[in-house]
Amino acid sequence: MDQEYTTILVPVDGSDESDLAFHKAVKVATTNHAHLDILNVLDTKQFVGGYGGMISGDAIYQLTQDAEKYLDGLAERAKKAGLDDVAIHIRFGNPKTVIATDFPHDHHTDLIMIGATGLNAVERVLVGSVTEYVNRTAPCDVVIVKTKTND
């Protein structure tokens, strides 16, 4: 890449696709001596239980704790790979808008590295993928990661 990046965002959700993006983002951040933000967005729609009821505060707390543990593990892996400047973030909201616009504006992101969509074809038609939305609307460069790194 000819562009030198200083602040890279990699949104993760535990999927294979986001894991591929994470590995490549660590490599790009290391090469560019860049800061890496690892973001997990907890979709607020998931907090509505069956029949429109709200999920308990305890359940939301547990989801947040699980996300933090997951992100801490990724940050540790990035540091073991030689990247010192890493931060983890948990946000609540619509993943599309948080990843594409809210977070990049708040953190001056100049590159988003995101995994290819994990949704099935029917879901993509009905709601569109987060990756497609980010690619269309982000204010910075977007790399859609589809392949494994050559370690």
Backbone hydrogen bonds, N-H to C=O, Kabsch-Sander energy under -0.5 kcal/mol:
donor,donor_aa,acceptor,acceptor_aa,energy
5,Y,3,Q,-0.6
8,I,35,H,-3.0
9,L,111,L,-2.8
10,V,37,D,-2.7
12,V,39,L,-3.3
19,D,15,S,-1.8
20,L,16,D,-2.1
21,A,17,E,-2.0
22,F,18,S,-2.5
23,H,19,D,-2.3
24,K,20,L,-2.1
25,A,21,A,-2.7
26,V,22,F,-2.3
27,K,23,H,-1.7
28,V,24,K,-2.7
29,A,25,A,-2.9
30,T,26,V,-2.4
31,T,27,K,-2.5
32,N,28,V,-2.2
33,H,29,A,-0.6
33,H,30,T,-0.8
34,A,29,A,-2.8
35,H,6,T,-3.1
36,L,85,D,-2.6
37,D,8,I,-3.3
37,D,35,H,-0.5
38,I,36,L,-0.6
38,I,87,A,-3.0
39,L,10,V,-1.8
39,L,37,D,-0.6
40,N,89,H,-2.2
42,L,40,N,-0.6
42,L,91,R,-3.2
43,D,41,V,-0.8
44,T,93,G,-0.6
46,Q,43,D,-1.9
47,F,44,T,-1.3
48,V,45,K,-1.3
49,G,47,F,-0.7
49,G,53,G,-3.9
52,G,49,G,-1.2
53,G,50,G,-1.5
55,I,47,F,-2.9
60,I,56,S,-2.0
61,Y,57,G,-2.6
62,Q,58,D,-2.3
63,L,59,A,-2.4
64,T,60,I,-2.3
65,Q,61,Y,-2.5
66,D,62,Q,-2.7
67,A,63,L,-2.3
68,E,64,T,-2.4
69,K,65,Q,-2.2
70,Y,66,D,-2.3
71,L,67,A,-2.7
72,D,68,E,-2.6
73,G,69,K,-2.0
74,L,70,Y,-1.8
75,A,71,L,-2.7
76,E,72,D,-2.2
77,R,73,G,-2.0
78,A,74,L,-2.5
79,K,75,A,-2.3
80,K,76,E,-2.3
81,A,77,R,-1.4
82,G,79,K,-1.5
83,L,78,A,-2.3
84,D,82,G,-0.6
86,V,84,D,-1.3
87,A,36,L,-2.5
89,H,38,I,-2.3
91,R,40,N,-2.0
93,G,42,L,-1.9
98,V,94,N,-2.5
99,I,95,P,-2.3
100,A,96,K,-2.3
101,T,97,T,-2.1
102,D,97,T,-2.4
103,F,98,V,-2.7
105,H,101,T,-2.1
106,D,102,D,-2.0
107,H,103,F,-2.2
108,H,104,P,-0.9
109,T,104,P,-1.3
110,D,7,T,-2.6
111,L,7,T,-1.2
112,I,141,D,-2.3
113,M,9,L,-2.8
114,I,112,I,-0.6
114,I,143,V,-2.5
116,A,145,V,-1.9
124,R,120,N,-2.2
125,V,121,A,-1.9
126,L,122,V,-2.3
127,V,123,E,-3.1
128,G,123,E,-0.9
128,G,124,R,-1.1
133,Y,129,S,-2.0
134,V,130,V,-2.9
135,N,131,T,-2.6
136,R,132,E,-1.8
137,T,133,Y,-2.2
138,A,134,V,-2.3
141,D,110,D,-1.0
143,V,112,I,-3.0
144,I,142,V,-0.5
145,V,114,I,-2.7
145,V,143,V,-0.7
151,D,149,T,-1.1
